[in-house]
Amino acid sequence: MKVLFDVNMPRPLRKELLDHEVITAQSMNWGALENGELIDAAEKAGFNAFLTADKNLQYQQKLSGRRIGILVLPGNKLRELKAIAPRICKALDELKPGDFVEL
């Protein structure tokens, strides 16, 4: 699965998601894009999933009809996310286009 990390995701978490191709918004030069623009760009670039810690995303953006699955993590502290990495991987494996899932 091709996964885009939001700018608020700790980059070292990529190493915990071994079965997924993880790319950061910064490496795509999308660090300055707002959430709606960032999700649009990710869809156009063929990403399957968008990982973020932005719990307000569903209230700030129109998410219905999206072709990308969105997974919202409980925070962005690396130590805490590493501890739930198996849950993150499972959620990514089950994520379908248009899904919005909060862990």
Secondary structure, 3 states (H helix, E strand, C coil): CEEEECCCCCHHHHHHCCCCEEEECCCCCCCCCCHHHHHHHHHHCCCCEEEECCCCHHHHCCCCCCCCEEEECCCCCHHHHHHCHHHHHHHHHHCCCCCEEEC
